[in-house]
Amino acid sequence: MENSVEQIEAQRLERLEVQAAMHGPLTPPHILIEIQELKHKNRAHSGMTRRQLVGGLDYDFLMNVVAAALVRLGAVETSLKTNDRQRQIRQLIHDLWMVVITIMIFLLLIYSR
């Protein structure tokens, strides 16, 4: 018996979500993008509610992208051998980015209702 396109895409989405869960914040971007595309494409069929979306984007997708960026930033930070002054400057920049990202997410959550 042949599977419908929707069934095949649902199976693909499930497998990709398992991969994303296994990789956590180190999930490769192509997996996150394909998950987002499949969810967006089948939003009506999957019964995804408006609360699961933030400004048209999947909340989990946003969180995974931010987490992956922070993990990579941490890896770069630990690989650099610098003095304390340079480390303090980079930490300040990192903290400012965290504040900006947090404010953006809260604004999206507030204005998406």
Residue frames as qw, qx, qy, qz and C-alpha x, y, z in Angstrom:
[[0.000, 0.890, 0.456, 0.000, 0.00, 0.00, 0.00],
 [0.426, 0.454, -0.017, 0.782, 1.37, 3.40, -0.96],
 [0.300, -0.563, -0.421, 0.645, 1.85, 6.09, 1.65],
 [0.212, 0.918, 0.288, 0.171, 0.46, 9.52, 0.95],
 [0.413, 0.573, -0.195, 0.681, 2.76, 12.50, 0.72],
 [0.407, -0.721, 0.148, -0.540, 1.44, 13.76, 4.07],
 [0.930, -0.367, 0.030, -0.014, 2.27, 10.44, 5.76],
 [0.807, 0.244, -0.108, 0.526, 5.79, 10.39, 4.32],
 [0.140, 0.665, -0.177, 0.712, 6.38, 14.00, 5.40],
 [0.652, -0.651, 0.093, -0.378, 5.03, 13.23, 8.89],
 [0.959, -0.168, -0.024, 0.225, 7.44, 10.29, 9.18],
 [0.588, 0.452, -0.120, 0.660, 10.32, 12.46, 7.96],
 [0.202, -0.748, 0.129, -0.619, 9.41, 15.17, 10.47],
 [0.844, -0.517, 0.038, -0.138, 9.34, 12.62, 13.29],
 [0.895, 0.050, -0.058, 0.439, 12.79, 11.28, 12.36],
 [0.338, 0.596, -0.117, 0.719, 14.23, 14.79, 12.11],
 [0.460, -0.737, 0.093, -0.487, 12.80, 15.73, 15.51],
 [0.933, -0.336, -0.003, 0.131, 14.46, 12.64, 17.02],
 [0.710, 0.302, -0.075, 0.631, 17.78, 13.71, 15.46],
 [0.004, -0.722, 0.092, -0.686, 17.34, 17.24, 16.81],
 [0.720, -0.643, 0.044, -0.258, 16.60, 15.86, 20.27],
 [0.933, -0.117, -0.031, 0.338, 19.73, 13.68, 20.14],
 [0.554, 0.394, -0.044, 0.732, 21.98, 16.54, 19.01],
 [0.321, -0.733, -0.381, 0.464, 20.44, 19.16, 21.30],
 [0.048, 0.915, -0.019, -0.400, 21.98, 22.59, 20.82],
 [0.257, -0.468, 0.660, 0.530, 24.55, 21.11, 18.42],
 [0.643, 0.487, 0.589, -0.048, 21.84, 20.19, 15.90],
 [0.360, -0.006, 0.473, 0.804, 23.06, 20.97, 12.40],
 [0.247, 0.365, 0.073, -0.895, 21.23, 23.93, 10.85],
 [0.350, 0.077, -0.684, -0.635, 19.94, 21.91, 7.87],
 [0.236, -0.310, -0.915, 0.105, 17.98, 19.66, 10.24],
 [0.017, 0.477, 0.480, -0.736, 16.41, 22.64, 12.03],
 [0.253, 0.315, -0.283, -0.870, 15.51, 24.28, 8.73],
 [0.334, -0.066, -0.839, -0.425, 13.91, 21.13, 7.34],
 [0.142, -0.408, -0.821, 0.374, 11.90, 20.65, 10.55],
 [0.118, 0.463, 0.210, -0.853, 10.68, 24.23, 10.30],
 [0.297, 0.202, -0.536, -0.764, 9.74, 23.81, 6.64],
 [0.293, -0.202, -0.919, -0.170, 7.84, 20.58, 7.25],
 [0.073, -0.469, -0.681, 0.557, 5.98, 22.07, 10.22],
 [0.183, 0.419, -0.024, -0.889, 5.08, 25.17, 8.25],
 [0.291, 0.096, -0.725, -0.617, 3.98, 23.14, 5.24],
 [0.438, -0.298, -0.835, -0.152, 1.76, 20.82, 7.27],
 [0.062, -0.077, 0.485, -0.869, 0.64, 23.28, 9.94],
 [0.623, -0.061, -0.078, -0.776, -3.01, 22.91, 9.01],
 [0.795, 0.005, -0.575, -0.193, -2.80, 19.11, 8.97],
 [0.500, 0.062, -0.714, 0.486, -0.88, 18.76, 12.22],
 [0.436, -0.767, -0.458, -0.111, -3.22, 20.97, 14.24],
 [0.496, -0.031, -0.270, 0.825, -0.45, 23.35, 15.33],
 [0.134, -0.871, -0.454, 0.128, -1.97, 26.16, 17.32],
 [0.222, 0.881, -0.038, 0.415, -1.09, 29.85, 17.16],
 [0.535, -0.806, 0.242, -0.071, 0.52, 29.62, 20.60],
 [0.871, -0.151, 0.309, 0.351, 3.14, 27.22, 19.24],
 [0.562, 0.530, 0.202, 0.601, 4.16, 29.89, 16.75],
 [0.300, -0.726, -0.121, 0.607, 5.98, 33.10, 17.56],
 [0.149, 0.719, -0.241, -0.634, 5.75, 35.71, 14.84],
 [0.793, 0.487, -0.208, -0.302, 5.19, 32.94, 12.28],
 [0.412, 0.486, -0.758, 0.144, 8.19, 30.95, 13.51],
 [0.834, -0.309, -0.457, -0.019, 8.23, 27.83, 15.61],
 [0.426, -0.841, 0.249, -0.222, 9.25, 28.64, 19.20],
 [0.890, -0.287, 0.298, 0.192, 11.35, 25.45, 19.47],
 [0.718, 0.511, 0.118, 0.457, 13.15, 26.37, 16.26],
 [0.040, 0.895, -0.145, 0.420, 14.06, 29.79, 17.67],
 [0.651, -0.684, 0.312, -0.107, 15.29, 28.32, 20.93],
 [0.922, -0.007, 0.255, 0.290, 17.40, 25.68, 19.17],
 [0.547, 0.683, 0.015, 0.484, 19.02, 28.27, 16.92],
 [0.204, -0.877, 0.242, -0.362, 19.86, 30.52, 19.88],
 [0.820, -0.478, 0.314, 0.003, 21.17, 27.58, 21.91],
 [0.877, 0.253, 0.169, 0.372, 23.33, 26.37, 19.01],
 [0.319, 0.814, -0.099, 0.476, 24.77, 29.84, 18.53],
 [0.440, -0.802, 0.300, -0.269, 25.63, 30.11, 22.22],
 [0.922, -0.228, 0.273, 0.153, 27.31, 26.70, 22.29],
 [0.741, 0.471, 0.090, 0.469, 29.41, 27.60, 19.26],
 [0.021, 0.885, -0.159, 0.437, 30.27, 30.97, 20.79],
 [0.700, -0.643, 0.297, -0.099, 31.38, 29.20, 23.96],
 [0.923, 0.056, 0.215, 0.313, 33.58, 26.85, 21.96],
 [0.481, 0.705, -0.028, 0.520, 35.23, 29.76, 20.18],
 [0.305, -0.868, 0.195, -0.340, 35.71, 31.57, 23.50],
 [0.820, -0.480, 0.306, 0.054, 37.46, 28.62, 25.13],
 [0.864, 0.267, 0.172, 0.391, 39.70, 28.05, 22.10],
 [0.287, 0.836, -0.093, 0.458, 41.06, 31.59, 22.14],
 [0.692, -0.334, -0.290, 0.571, 44.09, 32.28, 24.28],
 [0.125, 0.745, 0.078, 0.651, 43.88, 35.88, 25.35],
 [0.204, 0.109, -0.553, 0.800, 44.54, 38.09, 28.29],
 [0.032, -0.488, -0.754, 0.439, 41.93, 39.02, 30.88],
 [0.160, 0.463, 0.039, -0.871, 41.10, 42.39, 29.31],
 [0.315, 0.146, -0.664, -0.663, 40.21, 40.86, 25.95],
 [0.211, -0.264, -0.941, 0.028, 38.18, 38.15, 27.70],
 [0.034, 0.486, 0.542, -0.684, 36.24, 40.79, 29.65],
 [0.267, 0.360, -0.247, -0.859, 35.43, 42.70, 26.47],
 [0.339, -0.005, -0.833, -0.437, 34.20, 39.54, 24.73],
 [0.141, -0.358, -0.866, 0.320, 32.15, 38.62, 27.81],
 [0.156, 0.452, 0.255, -0.840, 30.53, 42.06, 27.77],
 [0.360, 0.235, -0.520, -0.738, 29.64, 41.66, 24.08],
 [0.282, -0.141, -0.944, -0.101, 28.27, 38.18, 24.80],
 [0.028, -0.419, -0.703, 0.574, 26.14, 39.51, 27.65],
 [0.258, 0.395, -0.033, -0.881, 24.78, 42.34, 25.50],
 [0.369, 0.083, -0.743, -0.552, 23.79, 39.87, 22.79],
 [0.193, -0.277, -0.923, 0.185, 22.00, 37.74, 25.38],
 [0.117, 0.457, 0.432, -0.769, 20.03, 40.78, 26.55],
 [0.330, 0.320, -0.353, -0.815, 19.11, 41.71, 22.96],
 [0.332, -0.038, -0.891, -0.308, 18.00, 38.16, 22.13],
 [0.096, -0.358, -0.828, 0.421, 15.95, 37.90, 25.34],
 [0.213, 0.444, 0.195, -0.848, 14.21, 41.22, 24.67],
 [0.349, 0.212, -0.589, -0.697, 13.43, 40.20, 21.08],
 [0.271, -0.172, -0.944, -0.078, 11.88, 36.91, 22.18],
 [0.002, 0.442, 0.664, -0.604, 9.76, 38.58, 24.85],
 [0.272, 0.401, -0.083, -0.871, 8.55, 41.20, 22.37],
 [0.352, 0.074, -0.778, -0.516, 7.65, 38.49, 19.87],
 [0.190, -0.295, -0.917, 0.193, 5.76, 36.61, 22.55],
 [0.088, 0.465, 0.442, -0.762, 3.89, 39.72, 23.68],
 [0.327, 0.431, -0.201, -0.817, 2.97, 41.00, 20.21],
 [0.225, 0.057, -0.884, -0.406, 2.04, 37.58, 18.76],
 [0.090, 0.327, 0.861, -0.379, -1.04, 37.28, 21.01]]
